[in-house]
Amino acid sequence: MKLIEDCGFEPYDNGNLENSWTQQPNSAGYCCDYTCEELKKVKEKSKQTKESVKENRSRVLKNFETLTGGNFSHENVIKVNRENNI
């Protein structure tokens, strides 16, 4: 945690290795530019399971161009992720 702080970030302990799926692409909060407090709230409210994250990843990746409308700006990608990674 200290190393993360020393790098200028706010650390967030998301659990043990068994729960590492909660940090995988298209899991709740992934690539959404939340503050640490916002991320904690999103993770607490999330009903995702290991299986639903895999399904979400497949759905989002297949449809990413459509979901973004072809606009891959940082702001739009974050918007799409916040809408889908819950």
Protein Blocks (a to p, Z undefined) as FASTA:
>chain_A
ZZmmmnopacddebjfklmmmmgghiahianlpafklmmmmmmmpccdfklmmmmmmmmm
mmmmmmnnopacfklmmmmmmmmmZZ
